[in-house]
Amino acid sequence: MVAPLANKNSLEKTGFKLANDGFVYHGSSYKFDNVIQTKYIRTVFQRKQPGFGVLSTLHGIAFELLMNTGQEIKVIDQPTWTSGNTLADVEHVQKIFDEISQKSWNIRVQKYENQIKERGYYSYAGWDFYPKEKKIFHVKTNKPYFINTTNFSREFGFVHVASKDEGIGAKLLKKVVGSRGIDTIIDTDVFFALFKHYFGIQWN
């Protein structure tokens, strides 16, 4: 990945900082209660040279907040051509994101709970989740997966989904086109809490 020339969405450039009941971004104040969705990702950049191996390791982090007005708040701290982030820099941004996630938790959970009350299931990342029937439904392929006949495995930002009785042909196809799964970078904390609560699926 090529590093950008400038880091225009960094904490410093956006003036992002936490306040008592919210945060400040580009000089405007926002409330935690108005955050309806969170998204974040962490990256690691390694500079290598043949014969010398890894010369340096740089870290990056980005998060995005969706407000109830539809506005998107973006903070990106990543290495540039002229400077690199330390792990301490990234951990500082991570702590800020974690606090926002905690303070906006109830609002974000309620969004999915309301869907269950209204229609019996909730939607997330192209999937529908049916707590009562203990099944999930892949909308694009119109395919259901029942919890007791499905294997789930987790990696950063993704949960792999596969039927327990999956044949050799399906496994070979996965190697070519990739496995089916759930992207979990949106409302990550809420997703795994609901998955555990309603379907009994969890990881350490």
C-alpha positions in Angstrom: 0.0 0.0 0.0 1.3 3.4 -1.0 1.4 6.0 1.9 -0.5 9.2 1.2 1.3 12.5 0.9 -0.6 14.2 3.7 -2.8 13.0 6.6 -5.7 15.5 6.2 -8.1 13.6 8.5 -5.8 13.2 11.5 -6.8 14.2 15.0 -4.7 17.3 14.6 -6.0 18.4 11.2 -9.7 17.8 12.1 -9.3 19.3 15.6 -11.0 16.2 17.0 -11.2 16.0 20.8 -13.5 14.5 23.4 -15.8 16.7 25.5 -18.0 16.0 28.5 -21.0 14.6 26.6 -19.6 14.4 23.1 -16.8 15.6 20.9 -15.5 18.4 18.7 -14.8 18.0 15.0 -13.7 20.8 12.7 -14.8 23.3 15.4 -18.3 21.9 15.7 -19.7 20.1 18.7 -21.5 16.7 18.5 -23.3 14.6 21.1 -22.5 10.9 21.8 -26.3 10.3 21.8 -26.4 11.3 18.1 -23.9 8.6 17.0 -26.0 5.9 15.3 -23.2 3.8 13.7 -19.5 3.3 14.2 -16.8 1.8 11.9 -13.1 1.3 12.4 -10.1 -0.5 11.1 -6.4 -0.8 12.1 -3.5 -1.4 9.7 0.1 -2.3 9.8 2.6 -1.1 7.2 6.0 -2.8 6.8 8.9 -1.3 4.9 11.0 -4.0 3.4 14.2 -4.2 1.4 15.6 -7.3 -0.3 18.4 -8.8 1.6 17.6 -6.7 4.7 14.1 -7.8 5.6 11.8 -5.5 7.5 13.3 -2.0 7.9 10.4 -0.5 9.9 6.9 -1.2 11.0 4.3 1.6 10.9 0.8 1.6 12.3 -2.4 3.2 11.1 -6.0 3.5 12.3 -9.2 5.0 10.9 -12.7 5.4 12.3 -15.9 6.7 11.0 -19.0 7.8 12.9 -22.4 8.1 11.3 -24.6 10.8 13.0 -28.4 10.8 13.1 -28.3 13.7 10.6 -26.6 11.5 8.0 -23.3 13.3 8.5 -20.1 11.1 8.5 -17.3 12.0 10.9 -13.9 10.6 9.7 -10.6 10.4 11.5 -7.7 8.7 9.8 -4.2 8.5 11.3 -1.8 6.6 9.1 1.8 6.8 7.9 2.6 9.4 5.2 5.6 9.9 2.9 7.2 12.2 5.4 6.2 10.7 8.8 5.0 7.5 10.4 2.7 6.7 13.3 4.0 4.9 16.4 2.0 2.2 18.1 1.4 4.7 20.9 -0.2 7.1 18.4 -2.6 4.4 17.2 -3.4 3.3 20.8 -4.3 6.9 21.6 -6.8 7.1 18.8 -8.1 3.6 19.7 -8.9 4.8 23.3 -10.8 7.7 21.9 -12.8 5.4 19.6 -13.4 3.0 22.4 -14.9 5.7 24.6 -17.2 6.9 21.8 -18.3 3.3 21.3 -19.1 3.0 25.0 -21.0 6.2 25.2 -23.0 5.5 22.1 -23.7 1.9 22.9 -27.3 2.1 24.0 -28.4 4.1 20.9 -26.6 1.7 18.5 -28.0 -1.5 20.2 -31.5 -0.1 20.2 -31.4 0.3 16.4 -31.2 -3.4 15.9 -33.5 -4.3 18.8 -36.2 -2.1 17.2 -35.9 -4.1 14.0 -36.5 -7.3 15.9 -39.6 -5.9 17.6 -41.0 -4.5 14.3 -40.3 -7.5 12.0 -38.8 -10.4 13.9 -35.3 -10.0 12.6 -32.5 -7.5 12.2 -30.3 -6.6 9.2 -26.6 -6.2 9.2 -24.0 -6.1 6.4 -26.1 -7.8 3.8 -27.4 -10.5 6.2 -30.7 -10.9 8.0 -30.6 -12.4 11.5 -33.6 -14.3 12.9 -33.2 -14.9 16.7 -36.4 -17.0 17.1 -35.6 -19.3 14.2 -31.9 -19.4 15.1 -30.9 -18.7 11.5 -29.1 -16.1 9.4 -30.0 -15.3 5.8 -27.6 -14.1 3.1 -29.7 -11.6 1.2 -27.7 -11.4 -2.1 -27.8 -15.2 -2.7 -31.2 -15.8 -1.0 -29.6 -18.5 1.1 -30.4 -19.4 4.8 -27.9 -20.8 7.3 -29.2 -22.4 10.5 -27.0 -21.9 13.5 -26.8 -25.6 14.5 -25.7 -26.7 11.0 -23.2 -23.9 10.3 -19.6 -23.3 11.1 -18.4 -19.8 12.0 -14.8 -18.7 12.2 -13.5 -15.2 13.0 -10.7 -13.0 11.8 -10.2 -9.2 12.0 -13.2 -7.5 10.3 -14.8 -10.7 9.1 -16.7 -13.9 10.1 -16.5 -16.8 7.8 -19.8 -18.7 7.3 -19.9 -22.3 6.0 -22.4 -25.2 6.2 -21.1 -28.1 8.2 -21.9 -30.5 5.4 -20.2 -28.5 2.8 -18.9 -30.6 -0.1 -15.4 -30.8 -1.7 -16.7 -28.8 -4.7 -17.8 -25.9 -2.5 -14.5 -25.9 -0.6 -12.5 -25.7 -3.9 -14.7 -22.9 -5.1 -13.9 -20.9 -2.0 -10.2 -21.1 -2.8 -11.0 -19.5 -6.2 -13.6 -16.8 -5.3 -13.2 -16.5 -1.6 -15.4 -17.7 1.3 -18.8 -16.3 2.2 -19.0 -14.3 5.3 -20.0 -11.3 7.3 -18.1 -8.0 7.2 -17.9 -6.8 10.8 -16.2 -3.4 10.7 -19.5 -1.6 11.3 -20.8 -1.5 14.9 -18.4 -4.3 15.7 -19.0 -4.4 19.4 -22.8 -4.4 19.0 -22.6 -7.1 16.3 -20.7 -9.6 18.5 -22.8 -8.8 21.6 -26.1 -9.5 19.6 -24.5 -12.6 18.0 -23.7 -14.0 21.5 -27.0 -13.0 23.1 -29.4 -14.3 20.4 -27.4 -17.1 18.8 -24.9 -18.2 21.4 -21.9 -17.6 19.1 -18.8 -16.1 20.7 -15.0 -16.1 20.6 -12.4 -15.5 23.3 
